[in-house]
Structures are given as C-alpha cells and as structure tokens.
Amino acid sequence: MENTIEKNVHHIIIVGGGAGGLELATSLGDSLGKSKKAMITLIDSTRTHVWKPLLHEIAAGSMNPDKHELDYLAQAHWHHFSFRLGRMDGLDRANKEVTIAPYFDEDGVEVIQRRTFKYDTLVIAIGSTTNDFGIKGAREHSIAIDTQEQAEKFHRRLHNAMVRAQTQNSLLQPGQLDVVIVGAGATGVELAAELHNTTRELTAYGLDKIDPDRDIKISIIEASDRVLPALPHKLSMAVDLELRKLRVHVYAGERVTEVAEKGVLTHSGRFIPSALVVWAAGIKAPDFLKDLDGLETNRINQLVVKQTMQTTLDDNIFAFGDCAACPWLGHDGNVPPRAQAAHQQASTLVGTMKKRVAGKTNFADYQYRDYGSLVNLGRYSTVGSLMGAISGSSMYIEGLFARVMYRSLYKMHLVSLHGVIAVALQTLARWISRGTEAHVKLH
C-alpha cells in the first residue's frame, strides 16, 4: 500500500477528474489542503482534463485539445492536493481502501504497479459512458465520444477518410464520406452542426476534389419523435429547423437495430450507408460500479445516493455527477445527468466535506436547480431556454445572447479552477493568437 497518509489527518479521496471531481478537489485543496486540516487526493485514469461538453468540438476538429487541456499534476501543485494516475478497480469498505489498477504505456509496459490507498472519506465522481443497449455491431462499428482520446480518434478517422477520398483514383463509394450520428441529444445535434462547418473548412485547405454538398452527408437517427427529446418542445423544433437548413438529414422515430461495417440498419428496414458512425444515444455509469463491494446501484450502474449524496449503504462514501442516482426533490425520478448538476453538487459537497472533517454530521441536502438548457450549433446558431428563479417558467433565447450564455458556462468552470484574472488573461491570449491559426485541426 502506498503510504501517503499523515497520522490523525483526515484523508479525502476523490475518484474521477471530470468537471465536478476536479472542481471539488481544487476547492478543498485551497481550503482544507492548504490549511493542513485534511489531505486531498484526486485519482484519474488520464493525465489531463478537458471539459466534457467540448468533446464534440474536438471530434469535429473545430477545437485543438492541446490549447484547452489541463494537467492534473500542475493543478494539484498549484492548489494543495495530490494527484495519482490510475483507474480504480476495487473497493474494500471494511478496511476503507480503494485499489488502483496497474498503469501501462502505449507499448504495454507497466509504468505504475497496482496500489492501494486508505481513505476516511471517499467521493466517487467517475461520470458516465455511452450506453449502446447491446445493439448488434454498435461496439465494433461505431465510436462513442466519452473521452478526449475517443474524440481525437474520431477526428483522425474523419481526416483520413477525406485525405483518402482526395487522393484516390476511383470514384467515391456510397457512404464513404458520410457520417451517421445515433442519438439526437445535445451531443448528437451539436456534433452534426460542427461537422457541417469543419468538413467545409477542411476542403478549403487543399482538399479541392471533394464537394461537401455533394459528397458528404451527415445524418442523425433518433428513436424518439423529435430531436432533443428531453428538452422543451420549442427548443427542439428550433434546433430541428436549423439542422435542416444545414442539410443535416434527421431520421426521427427510427430505432437502430444493427450497426454494420458500411452503414446502419433501423427497425423500419431503412439502411443508411456510412463509413463513420458515432454512437451518442443514452448513458450508463461504468460497469465496474455494479459490483463495487455491495454498494447499491440501479439498472444503469449508477450508485444510489441519499439527498446528502452519501451512498445508501455506506455513509463514508459519497457519489455525485453522472455516476450517481440522486433524488430530485419535488419531482419524480433523479437529478438529470447534466454539467450544471455536477457543478452544483460539487459546491454542496465542499461544505459537507468541511463539516465532516470538523466532526459534524448535519450535512445539507442537495437540491437541484434547473437553470435551463443551451444548445450550440457552432457558428450557425445557439438556442436555449433559461429558467426563472422565482416563477420557475422558462424563457426562450437564441442568437448572440444565447451564444454568450453558452460560452459563459465554460468560463464559469475555468474560473472555479483558476480564478477570474487567470481566465481573463487566457481568453485574451487565445483571442490574440486566433488570427495566426487554422480554424480547424488539420491532422
């Protein structure tokens, strides 16, 4: 066991460096860690952090991840917590220990051996993965965009397909440059709009044999009767109209029954040819949670938690974000898996952790506040609805105001990690350098 625990110091382990986990580690490090009241350790299976709502832009090539990723080791150094690289694969609740699997490099060489860490408080925030519902061929012939690695992999496939089409002597085959996106949630529709833009940008950089309007078809398949089925109807209809203006083919009310090597088959017998398929339909928590030392989980592997975000069977273990099933007070069902929920839960847990370290047990119940939804269709449009804090009614917004609100969500995340001044300087630097860079990633 790696011995990192100082005697009589409360040790808080946070597993998962997504938006919520990293915000929590940073805030606790700046308070409890800096004052030596507790040890804070963040564990993640990757070395860097990218805000998950940006992954579709990385996949499309409209964002260079090198300019937006955050190094966990540097953040830990600046904010008084520790970072450990690895994937949690075991839990011993009786001895309050978590086990981290060995870490291997790209050549299969073991870099870090298996380790065990003791905790006083464990917080699990490992997010979610795409749920393929066991559809035939989905795992083999489609790609999800849950991680930066997957997003970059898809972009390489897209870029290689376009370069191949540019240089081949034969005619394009049916579906050779087509993209099918399964699922018309926020990720699906935002990716479709970004791809419409970046494929045109790519052809402008010397791929002159490709006519995007003729040779590239972008399609979205959605089992529900409309895009964005979880959001207000007016917002859904506005996004649908914008997508059709971009000549994105929307197949609503179609359920995918098989993903093949050269296309997608639906329940109605429709076959949509495509060499590139993105699976963005549904989520589930990582599979290993369902067998995690007896903790209660639901049908999509989420840890079931109380209103305090403590797991139902162990008060020393908390869970939040997409991997947790937290009751939504005043509503049927649980808090929706959205970035704003993880941000709110992290803020609530900061106060909870401070009380816990001080030996108190009167933890605050978490109450989800829905501030609305925003959908960004790249440079073409941004639409959304904002919830009134008092009346609870929603207000439809679009255009520049909606785009500013959308971008402010990312800036709020950055401010929680770096502070206002640092974010302002970063924004200015990126604005200045924008004129000397390609508007799309070219490799």
VEXGUZA-906665 format. One record per residue (C-alpha): residue number from 1; residue in three letters; x, y, z. Coordinates in steps of 0.5 Angstrom, whole numbers, padded with zeros to 4 digits. Each point is the difference from the previous one (the first is absolute). Example, Ala and Ser with C-alpha at 12.3 -4.5 7.8 and 13.67 -1.06 7.14 Angstrom:
<recs>
   i  aa    xx    yy    zz
   1 ala  0025 -0009  0016
   2 ser  0002  0007 -0002
</recs>
This chain:
<recs>
   i  aa    xx    yy    zz
   1 met  0000  0000  0000
   2 glu  0003  0007 -0002
   3 asn  0001  0003  0007
   4 thr -0003  0008 -0001
   5 ile -0004  0001  0006
   6 glu  0003  0004  0006
   7 lys -0003 -0002  0007
   8 asn -0006  0003  0002
   9 val -0001  0004 -0006
  10 his -0007 -0002 -0004
  11 his  0001 -0002 -0007
  12 ile -0005  0001 -0005
  13 ile  0001 -0004 -0007
  14 ile -0004  0003 -0006
  15 val  0000 -0005 -0006
  16 gly -0001  0003 -0006
  17 gly  0002  0006 -0003
  18 gly -0005  0003 -0004
  19 ala -0003  0007  0001
  20 gly -0004 -0002  0006
  21 gly  0006 -0004  0003
  22 leu  0005  0005 -0002
  23 glu -0003  0006  0003
  24 leu -0001 -0004  0006
  25 ala  0007 -0001  0001
  26 thr  0002  0007 -0002
  27 ser -0005  0003  0005
  28 leu  0002 -0005  0006
  29 gly  0007  0001 -0001
  30 asp  0000  0007  0000
  31 ser -0003  0000  0007
  32 leu  0001 -0007  0004
  33 gly  0006 -0002 -0004
  34 lys  0004  0007  0000
  35 ser -0002  0001  0008
  36 lys  0002 -0008  0001
  37 lys -0007 -0002  0003
  38 ala  0000 -0005 -0005
  39 met  0003 -0004 -0005
  40 ile -0003  0000 -0007
  41 thr  0002 -0005 -0005
  42 leu -0003  0000 -0008
  43 ile  0000 -0006 -0004
  44 asp -0001 -0001 -0007
  45 ser  0002 -0004 -0006
  46 thr  0002  0005 -0004
  47 arg  0006  0005  0001
  48 thr -0004  0006 -0003
  49 his -0007  0003  0001
  50 val -0005  0003 -0006
  51 trp -0007  0003  0002
  52 lys -0004 -0006 -0003
  53 pro -0005  0005 -0003
  54 leu  0005  0002 -0005
  55 leu  0002 -0007 -0003
  56 his -0005  0000 -0006
  57 glu  0004  0006 -0002
  58 ile  0007 -0004  0001
  59 ala -0003 -0005 -0004
  60 ala -0002  0004 -0006
  61 gly  0006  0004  0000
  62 ser -0002  0007  0002
  63 met  0004  0000  0006
  64 asn  0007 -0002  0002
  65 pro  0000 -0004  0006
  66 asp  0008  0002  0002
  67 lys -0003  0007  0001
  68 his -0005 -0002  0005
  69 glu  0002 -0006  0004
  70 leu  0002  0001  0007
  71 asp  0006 -0004  0003
  72 tyr -0002 -0003  0006
  73 leu  0006  0000  0004
  74 ala  0001  0007 -0002
  75 gln -0007  0002  0003
  76 ala  0002 -0005  0006
  77 his  0006  0004  0002
  78 trp -0003  0007 -0001
  79 his -0006 -0002  0004
  80 his  0003 -0004  0006
  81 phe -0003 -0007 -0002
  82 ser  0003 -0006 -0002
  83 phe -0001 -0004 -0007
  84 arg  0001 -0007 -0001
  85 leu  0000 -0003 -0007
  86 gly -0004 -0007 -0001
  87 arg -0007 -0003  0000
  88 met -0004 -0002  0006
  89 asp -0002 -0007 -0001
  90 gly -0001 -0003  0007
  91 leu -0003  0003  0007
  92 asp  0001 -0003  0007
  93 arg -0006  0003  0004
  94 ala  0002 -0003  0007
  95 asn  0007  0002 -0001
  96 lys -0001  0007 -0003
  97 glu  0004 -0002 -0006
  98 val  0000  0001 -0008
  99 thr  0004 -0004 -0004
 100 ile  0003  0003 -0007
 101 ala  0002 -0004 -0006
 102 pro  0007  0000 -0003
 103 tyr  0001  0005 -0005
 104 phe  0003 -0002 -0006
 105 asp  0003  0004 -0006
 106 glu -0002  0000 -0007
 107 asp  0005 -0006 -0001
 108 gly -0003 -0004  0005
 109 val  0006  0001  0005
 110 glu -0002  0001  0007
 111 val  0001  0007  0003
 112 ile -0003  0000  0006
 113 gln -0002 -0006  0004
 114 arg -0006 -0002  0004
 115 arg -0001  0005  0006
 116 thr -0005  0000  0006
 117 phe -0002  0007  0003
 118 lys -0003  0001  0007
 119 tyr -0006  0005  0001
 120 asp -0004  0003  0005
 121 thr -0005  0003 -0005
 122 leu -0001 -0003 -0007
 123 val -0003  0004 -0005
 124 ile -0002 -0003 -0007
 125 ala -0001  0004 -0006
 126 ile  0002 -0004 -0006
 127 gly -0005  0002 -0005
 128 ser -0004 -0004 -0005
 129 thr  0002 -0004 -0006
 130 thr -0005  0000 -0006
 131 asn -0005 -0006  0000
 132 asp  0000 -0004 -0006
 133 phe -0006 -0004  0002
 134 gly  0003 -0006 -0002
 135 ile -0002  0002 -0007
 136 lys  0004 -0005 -0005
 137 gly  0006  0003 -0003
 138 ala  0000  0006  0004
 139 arg  0006 -0001  0004
 140 glu  0004 -0003 -0006
 141 his -0002  0005 -0006
 142 ser -0002  0007  0004
 143 ile  0004  0004  0004
 144 ala -0002  0004  0007
 145 ile  0002  0007  0002
 146 asp  0001 -0001  0007
 147 thr  0007  0002  0001
 148 gln  0006  0004 -0003
 149 glu  0003 -0006 -0003
 150 gln -0006 -0002 -0004
 151 ala -0002  0007 -0002
 152 glu  0007  0000 -0003
 153 lys  0000 -0007 -0003
 154 phe -0007  0002 -0004
 155 his  0003  0006 -0003
 156 arg  0006 -0004 -0002
 157 arg -0004 -0004 -0004
 158 leu -0004  0005 -0003
 159 his  0006  0004 -0002
 160 asn  0003 -0007 -0003
 161 ala -0006 -0001 -0004
 162 met  0000  0007 -0003
 163 val  0007 -0001 -0002
 164 arg -0001 -0007 -0003
 165 ala -0006  0003 -0004
 166 gln  0004  0006 -0002
 167 thr  0006 -0005 -0003
 168 gln -0004 -0006 -0002
 169 asn  0000 -0001 -0008
 170 ser -0007 -0004  0000
 171 leu -0007  0003  0002
 172 leu -0003  0001  0007
 173 gln -0003 -0006  0002
 174 pro -0007  0001  0003
 175 gly  0000  0003  0008
 176 gln  0008  0000 -0001
 177 leu  0000  0007  0003
 178 asp -0007  0000  0003
 179 val -0001  0001  0008
 180 val -0005 -0003  0004
 181 ile -0002  0002  0007
 182 val -0004 -0004  0004
 183 gly -0004  0004  0005
 184 ala -0002  0007  0000
 185 gly  0001  0002  0007
 186 ala  0005  0006  0001
 187 thr  0006 -0003 -0002
 188 gly -0003 -0003 -0007
 189 val -0003  0006 -0002
 190 glu  0006  0005  0002
 191 leu  0005 -0005 -0004
 192 ala -0004  0000 -0006
 193 ala  0000  0007 -0001
 194 glu  0007  0001  0002
 195 leu  0002 -0006 -0005
 196 his -0004  0004 -0006
 197 asn  0005  0006  0002
 198 thr  0006 -0004  0000
 199 thr -0001 -0004 -0006
 200 arg  0000  0006 -0004
 201 glu  0006  0003  0004
 202 leu  0004 -0006 -0002
 203 thr -0002  0000 -0007
 204 ala  0002  0007  0000
 205 tyr  0007 -0002  0002
 206 gly  0002 -0003 -0007
 207 leu -0005 -0006  0000
 208 asp -0003  0003 -0006
 209 lys -0002 -0006 -0003
 210 ile -0006 -0001  0005
 211 asp -0006  0004 -0001
 212 pro -0003  0000  0007
 213 asp -0007  0001 -0002
 214 arg  0000 -0006 -0005
 215 asp  0005 -0005  0003
 216 ile -0001  0001  0008
 217 lys -0007 -0002  0003
 218 ile -0001  0001  0008
 219 ser -0006 -0004  0003
 220 ile -0003  0000  0007
 221 ile -0004 -0006  0002
 222 glu -0005  0001  0006
 223 ala -0004 -0005  0003
 224 ser -0005  0005  0003
 225 asp -0004  0004 -0005
 226 arg  0004  0006  0000
 227 val  0007  0003  0002
 228 leu  0002  0002  0007
 229 pro -0006 -0004  0003
 230 ala  0002  0001  0007
 231 leu  0000  0008 -0001
 232 pro -0006  0005 -0001
 233 his -0004 -0001 -0007
 234 lys  0001  0007 -0002
 235 leu  0007 -0001  0000
 236 ser  0000 -0007 -0003
 237 met -0004  0003 -0006
 238 ala  0005  0006 -0001
 239 val  0006 -0005  0000
 240 asp -0003 -0004 -0005
 241 leu -0001  0005 -0005
 242 glu  0007  0003  0001
 243 leu  0003 -0007 -0001
 244 arg -0005 -0001 -0007
 245 lys  0003  0007 -0002
 246 leu  0007 -0003  0000
 247 arg -0003 -0006 -0004
 248 val  0001 -0005  0006
 249 his -0004 -0006 -0001
 250 val -0005 -0001  0006
 251 tyr -0003 -0007  0001
 252 ala -0005  0001  0006
 253 gly -0004 -0006  0002
 254 glu  0006 -0005 -0002
 255 arg  0003 -0005  0004
 256 val  0006 -0003 -0002
 257 thr  0000 -0008  0000
 258 glu  0007 -0001 -0002
 259 val  0007  0004 -0002
 260 ala  0004 -0004 -0006
 261 glu  0006  0002 -0003
 262 lys -0002  0004 -0005
 263 gly -0007  0003  0003
 264 val -0005  0000  0005
 265 leu -0007 -0004  0000
 266 thr -0006  0002  0003
 267 his -0007 -0003  0002
 268 ser -0004  0002 -0006
 269 gly  0005 -0003 -0004
 270 arg  0004  0006 -0002
 271 phe  0007 -0001 -0002
 272 ile  0005  0007  0001
 273 pro  0006 -0001 -0003
 274 ser  0006  0003  0004
 275 ala  0008 -0002  0001
 276 leu -0001  0004  0006
 277 val -0005 -0001  0006
 278 val  0000  0004  0006
 279 trp -0004 -0003  0006
 280 ala -0003  0005  0004
 281 ala -0006 -0003  0003
 282 gly -0001 -0001  0007
 283 ile  0005  0000  0006
 284 lys  0001 -0005  0006
 285 ala  0005  0000  0005
 286 pro  0007 -0004 -0001
 287 asp -0002 -0008  0001
 288 phe  0005 -0001  0006
 289 leu -0004  0004  0005
 290 lys -0006 -0005  0000
 291 asp  0005 -0005  0003
 292 leu  0003  0005  0005
 293 asp  0000 -0003  0007
 294 gly -0007 -0001  0000
 295 leu -0002  0008 -0001
 296 glu -0007  0001 -0002
 297 thr -0001  0001 -0008
 298 asn -0005  0001 -0005
 299 arg -0001 -0003 -0006
 300 ile  0005  0004 -0004
 301 asn  0005 -0001  0005
 302 gln -0001  0007  0004
 303 leu  0002  0000  0007
 304 val -0007  0001  0004
 305 val  0001  0006  0005
 306 lys -0004  0004  0005
 307 gln -0001  0007  0000
 308 thr  0006  0002  0003
 309 met  0004 -0004 -0005
 310 gln  0002 -0006  0004
 311 thr -0001 -0007 -0002
 312 thr -0006 -0003  0003
 313 leu  0005 -0006  0003
 314 asp  0006  0004  0002
 315 asp  0000  0007  0003
 316 asn  0007  0000 -0001
 317 ile  0000  0000 -0008
 318 phe -0003  0006 -0004
 319 ala -0002  0000 -0007
 320 phe -0002  0005 -0005
 321 gly -0001  0002 -0007
 322 asp -0002 -0005 -0006
 323 cys  0002 -0006  0004
 324 ala -0005  0002  0006
 325 ala -0007 -0001  0000
 326 cys -0002  0006  0005
 327 pro -0008  0001  0001
 328 trp -0002  0006 -0003
 329 leu -0004  0004  0006
 330 gly -0007  0001 -0002
 331 his  0000 -0004 -0006
 332 asp -0001 -0007 -0003
 333 gly  0007 -0003 -0001
 334 asn  0007  0002  0001
 335 val  0004  0006 -0002
 336 pro  0002  0000 -0007
 337 pro  0007 -0001 -0003
 338 arg  0002  0007 -0002
 339 ala  0006  0004  0001
 340 gln -0004  0005  0005
 341 ala -0002 -0005  0004
 342 ala  0007 -0003  0002
 343 his  0003  0008  0001
 344 gln -0006  0001  0005
 345 gln  0001 -0007  0003
 346 ala  0008  0002  0001
 347 ser -0002  0006  0003
 348 thr -0004 -0003  0005
 349 leu  0005 -0005  0002
 350 val  0005  0005  0001
 351 gly -0004  0002  0006
 352 thr -0001 -0007  0002
 353 met  0007 -0002  0000
 354 lys  0002  0006  0004
 355 lys -0006 -0003  0005
 356 arg  0003 -0007  0000
 357 val  0007  0002  0001
 358 ala -0002  0004  0006
 359 gly -0004 -0006  0003
 360 lys -0007  0003 -0001
 361 thr -0006 -0005 -0004
 362 asn -0005  0005 -0001
 363 phe  0001  0000 -0008
 364 ala -0004  0005 -0004
 365 asp -0005 -0004 -0005
 366 tyr  0002  0001 -0007
 367 gln -0006  0004 -0004
 368 tyr  0001  0000 -0008
 369 arg -0002  0007 -0003
 370 asp -0001  0000 -0007
 371 tyr  0003  0006 -0004
 372 gly -0003 -0002 -0007
 373 ser  0004 -0003 -0006
 374 leu  0004  0002 -0005
 375 val  0002 -0003 -0007
 376 asn  0005  0003 -0004
 377 leu  0000 -0002 -0008
 378 gly  0007  0003 -0001
 379 arg  0001  0007 -0004
 380 tyr -0007 -0001 -0002
 381 ser -0005  0001  0006
 382 thr  0000 -0001  0007
 383 val -0007 -0001  0003
 384 gly -0003 -0002  0007
 385 ser -0004  0001  0006
 386 leu  0001  0004  0007
 387 met -0004 -0002  0006
 388 gly -0003  0006  0004
 389 ala  0003 -0001  0007
 390 ile -0007  0002  0003
 391 ser -0005 -0001 -0004
 392 gly  0003 -0007 -0003
 393 ser -0002  0002 -0007
 394 ser  0005 -0001 -0006
 395 met  0002  0006 -0005
 396 tyr  0002 -0002 -0007
 397 ile  0006  0003 -0002
 398 glu  0004  0000 -0007
 399 gly  0006  0003 -0004
 400 leu  0005  0004  0003
 401 phe -0002  0001  0007
 402 ala -0001 -0008  0001
 403 arg  0007 -0001 -0003
 404 val  0003  0005  0005
 405 met -0004 -0004  0006
 406 tyr  0002 -0007 -0003
 407 arg  0008  0002  0000
 408 ser -0001  0003  0007
 409 leu -0002 -0007  0002
 410 tyr  0007 -0002 -0002
 411 lys  0003  0006  0003
 412 met -0003 -0001  0007
 413 his  0003 -0007  0000
 414 leu  0007  0003 -0001
 415 val -0001  0006  0005
 416 ser -0001 -0006  0005
 417 leu  0006 -0003 -0002
 418 his  0005  0006 -0001
 419 gly -0003  0007  0002
 420 val -0003  0006 -0003
 421 ile  0007  0003 -0002
 422 ala  0003 -0006 -0003
 423 val -0006 -0002 -0004
 424 ala -0001  0007 -0003
 425 leu  0008  0000 -0002
 426 gln -0001 -0007 -0003
 427 thr -0006  0003 -0004
 428 leu  0004  0006 -0002
 429 ala  0006 -0004 -0003
 430 arg -0005 -0005 -0004
 431 trp -0003  0006 -0003
 432 ile  0006  0003 -0002
 433 ser  0003 -0007 -0003
 434 arg -0006 -0002 -0003
 435 gly  0002  0004 -0007
 436 thr  0006 -0004 -0001
 437 glu -0003 -0007  0001
 438 ala -0004 -0004 -0005
 439 his -0008  0000  0002
 440 val  0000 -0008  0000
 441 lys  0005 -0005  0002
 442 leu  0004 -0003 -0006
 443 his  0003 -0006  0003
</recs>
